Amino acid sequence: MKRKYNLHLMVPLAFFLMAADQLTKWMIVKTMNVGDSVSVIGDILEITSHRNHGAAWGMLQNQMTFFYIITLIVLVAIIYFYRSEAPFKPVMQLGLTLIFAGAVGNFIDRLFRGNVVDFIDTKIINYDFPIFNVADACLTMGVIVLIYEILVNESKEKKNANI
């Protein structure tokens, strides 16, 4: 029988990702001062201790109440979509799980630290990408997975339904 939800996989995955996010941030806070940087792969990848008081790329600085409200709305929406749109769609479930884990990871930072700890510093083809963290990576990958699900898998489903 086909499983409606993959909770036996998605819940542990979400907890693992949230724990990895918080552990890596804790390590940065405990071992580095803000602004300290350690090269991992030349100029391509560095660990740089940074604090973000806003959203992605530093937008909406110091708007914590706004972020609390938006995050709670997003988390409720993710749970709703998980239950209403994702049954029998493991790719969509994965995307929503990644977004959930990322949102919770950064929410924990905002709630307990008043900012988000960022530390993954990359330069790709001379572009200095904004410093990010594990939660940000989860959010980005989750959005990519959902776009794939919507553009590829749902198009296939509609095409198969019309045959």
C-alpha positions as CSV (number, residue, x, y, z in Angstrom):
1,M,0.0,0.0,0.0
2,K,1.3,3.4,-0.9
3,R,1.9,5.7,2.1
4,K,0.0,8.9,2.3
5,Y,2.6,10.7,4.4
6,N,6.2,9.8,5.0
7,L,6.2,11.1,8.6
8,H,8.5,8.2,9.6
9,L,11.1,9.8,7.4
10,M,10.2,13.5,7.4
11,V,10.0,14.1,11.2
12,P,13.4,12.6,11.9
13,L,14.9,14.5,8.9
14,A,13.4,17.8,10.2
15,F,14.8,17.2,13.7
16,F,18.2,16.2,12.3
17,L,18.5,19.3,10.2
18,M,17.3,21.6,13.0
19,A,19.8,20.0,15.4
20,A,22.7,20.3,12.8
21,D,21.8,23.9,12.3
22,Q,21.7,24.7,16.0
23,L,24.9,22.7,16.7
24,T,26.9,24.4,14.0
25,K,25.7,27.8,15.1
26,W,26.5,27.0,18.7
27,M,30.0,26.0,17.6
28,I,30.5,29.3,15.8
29,V,29.2,31.4,18.7
30,K,31.4,29.5,21.2
31,T,34.7,29.4,19.2
32,M,34.7,32.5,17.1
33,N,34.3,36.3,17.5
34,V,32.0,38.1,15.1
35,G,34.1,38.9,12.0
36,D,36.6,36.1,12.5
37,S,37.2,34.0,9.4
38,V,38.9,30.6,8.7
39,S,39.7,29.5,5.2
40,V,38.4,26.0,4.3
41,I,39.1,26.0,0.5
42,G,41.2,29.0,-0.4
43,D,39.0,32.0,-1.2
44,I,36.2,29.7,-2.4
45,L,34.9,28.6,1.0
46,E,35.5,30.2,4.4
47,I,33.9,29.9,7.8
48,T,33.1,33.5,8.8
49,S,31.3,34.4,12.1
50,H,28.5,36.8,11.2
51,R,25.2,37.9,12.7
52,N,22.2,38.9,10.7
53,H,19.6,41.0,12.3
54,G,17.3,40.8,9.2
55,A,16.2,38.4,6.6
56,A,18.1,37.1,3.5
57,W,20.8,39.4,2.3
58,G,20.3,41.6,5.4
59,M,16.9,42.9,4.3
60,L,14.4,44.2,6.9
61,Q,17.0,44.8,9.6
62,N,15.9,44.6,13.3
63,Q,12.2,43.7,12.4
64,M,12.1,40.8,14.9
65,T,8.4,41.1,15.7
66,F,7.6,40.9,12.0
67,F,9.8,37.9,11.6
68,Y,8.2,36.1,14.6
69,I,4.7,36.6,13.1
70,I,5.7,35.7,9.5
71,T,7.6,32.6,10.7
72,L,4.6,31.4,12.6
73,I,2.3,32.0,9.7
74,V,4.7,30.2,7.3
75,L,5.0,27.2,9.7
76,V,1.2,26.9,9.9
77,A,1.0,27.2,6.1
78,I,3.6,24.4,5.7
79,I,1.7,22.1,8.0
80,Y,-1.5,22.9,6.1
81,F,0.0,22.2,2.7
82,Y,1.7,19.1,4.0
83,R,-1.7,17.7,4.9
84,S,-3.7,19.1,2.0
85,E,-1.4,19.1,-1.0
86,A,1.4,16.6,-0.2
87,P,-0.4,13.3,0.4
88,F,1.2,10.6,-1.8
89,K,3.8,13.2,-3.0
90,P,7.1,12.4,-1.3
91,V,9.0,15.1,-3.3
92,M,6.6,17.8,-2.1
93,Q,6.8,16.4,1.4
94,L,10.6,16.6,1.3
95,G,10.5,20.2,0.0
96,L,8.1,21.2,2.8
97,T,10.1,19.4,5.4
98,L,13.3,21.3,4.3
99,I,11.5,24.6,4.5
100,F,10.0,23.8,7.9
101,A,13.4,22.8,9.3
102,G,15.1,25.9,7.9
103,A,12.3,28.3,9.2
104,V,12.4,26.7,12.7
105,G,16.3,26.9,12.8
106,N,16.4,30.6,12.1
107,F,13.3,31.2,14.3
108,I,15.2,29.6,17.2
109,D,18.1,32.1,16.7
110,R,15.8,35.1,16.5
111,L,13.9,34.0,19.6
112,F,16.9,33.2,21.8
113,R,19.7,35.3,20.3
114,G,17.9,38.3,18.8
115,N,19.8,37.6,15.5
116,V,20.6,34.8,13.1
117,V,24.1,33.3,13.2
118,D,25.6,32.9,9.7
119,F,28.9,31.4,8.9
120,I,29.2,29.7,5.5
121,D,31.0,32.2,3.3
122,T,31.5,31.4,-0.3
123,K,32.9,33.1,-3.4
124,I,31.6,31.7,-6.7
125,I,33.2,32.9,-9.9
126,N,34.3,36.2,-8.2
127,Y,30.8,36.7,-6.7
128,D,31.0,37.0,-2.9
129,F,27.8,35.2,-2.0
130,P,26.0,36.4,1.2
131,I,27.1,34.5,4.3
132,F,24.5,31.9,5.2
133,N,23.9,28.9,7.6
134,V,22.5,25.4,7.5
135,A,18.9,26.6,8.0
136,D,19.3,29.0,5.0
137,A,20.6,26.0,2.9
138,C,17.5,24.0,4.0
139,L,15.2,26.8,3.0
140,T,16.9,27.2,-0.4
141,M,16.9,23.5,-1.2
142,G,13.3,23.2,0.0
143,V,12.2,25.9,-2.4
144,I,14.2,24.3,-5.3
145,V,12.6,20.9,-4.5
146,L,9.1,22.5,-4.5
147,I,9.7,24.3,-7.8
148,Y,10.8,21.0,-9.3
149,E,7.7,19.3,-7.9
150,I,5.4,21.9,-9.3
151,L,7.1,22.4,-12.7
152,V,8.1,18.8,-13.4
153,N,6.1,16.3,-11.4
154,E,2.7,18.1,-11.4
155,S,3.1,18.7,-15.2
156,K,3.6,15.0,-15.7
157,E,0.6,14.2,-13.5
158,K,-1.6,16.6,-15.5
159,K,-0.3,15.2,-18.8
160,N,-1.0,11.6,-17.7
161,A,-4.5,12.6,-16.5
162,N,-5.3,14.0,-19.9
163,I,-4.3,10.7,-21.7
